[in-house]
Amino acid sequence: MASMSEFWSGRSVVVTGGNGFLGRVVVRLLTEKGASVAAPTHDEYDLTVPGRADVMLKAFAPTHVIHLAARVGGIGYNQVAPAPLYLDNLMMGTHIIEATRAAGTEKTVLLGTVCSYPKFTPVPFKEESLWDGYPEETNAPYGIAKKAHLVHAQVNHAQYGQQFAYLIPTNLYGPGDKFHPSVSHVIPALIKKCIEAKENGDPFIDVWGTGSASREYLYVEDAAAAIVRAAESHNGTEPINLGSDREITIRETAETIARVTGYAGELKWDSTKPDGQPRRRIDAHRAEELLGWKAAMEFSEGLAHTVQWYLENREQAEAAPR
């Protein structure tokens, strides 16, 4: 059997969102394995516009497409911009799926979201629970758009034989994350708060929610490795969870970030702000069985790498979204 590096020899990949947080790592891994990789930008190909995905695939003629482009943000952004979160994500994935079908692309890898799971999913989340209820309200527009892509992949596979892999990562973090307050998720938002409070000598920082909600975090390098593995070796339309097998409360998350950044002040919890989904931890056994993949990064070590990157790249990290 050919090695996975040999697999990519002579193959080409378009990575949508390939200039983003996760996409840059996926592009790097594919390039290291010998694939010819293109990462077109939103300015070059606005995938929300009908026909642009087809033009993009005609220009690059890839054997594989990995669709990572998305409009995303934290709870605050979800509350103020639910309409584009739904429509833009729905349209991008829909146009990619149909364009790859029309172009005869060998395989399309789609990224779902843990936000698609019902608000009160039994923990740990198993893939078969995906349709058992409505997502947590602030996550629903994004989560439902991503679930629509799963249905689209399943019906296209059944009717046309189109090949897919569909992956559902938990909350990602790591070097290269977005630290601008309009779109940052909990980890970069808290890192930024703690470092600025430490620099300013602030005696406390405000933290959203009660701290009781839990999350599961996945280091960006681990997620990228799973995506590349799926592109290489998996064909199927069953969703596959990607996670670290560790559930941690927001309170413990904040306390760990304060420790890693060296901030010694008080954490004041603002219970008037939403907690989001009450608990979040996934069952990643399917990924281990089907992909031979398991997350490797320990949380505190991953946070230390993230903090170091932020301190060395603050202007880039805090850049406003386009």
Buried (B, 14 or more C-beta within 10 A) or exposed (E): EEEBEEBBEEBBBBBBBBBBBBBBBBBBBBBEBBBBBBBBEBEEBBBBEEEBBBEBBEEBEBBBBBBBBBBBBBBBBBEEBBEBBBBBBBBBBBBBBBBBBEBEBBBBBBBBBBBBBBBEBEBBBBBEBBEEEEBBBBBBBBBBBBBBBBEBBBEBBEEEEBBBBBBBBBBBBBBBBBBBBEBBBBBBBBBBBBBEBBEEEBEEBEBBBBBEBBBBBBBBBBBBBBBBBBBBBBEBBBBBBBBBBBBBBBBBBBBBBBEBBEBEBEBEBEEEBBBBBEBBBBBBBBBEEBBEBBBEBEBEEBBEBBBEBBEEBEEEBBEEEE
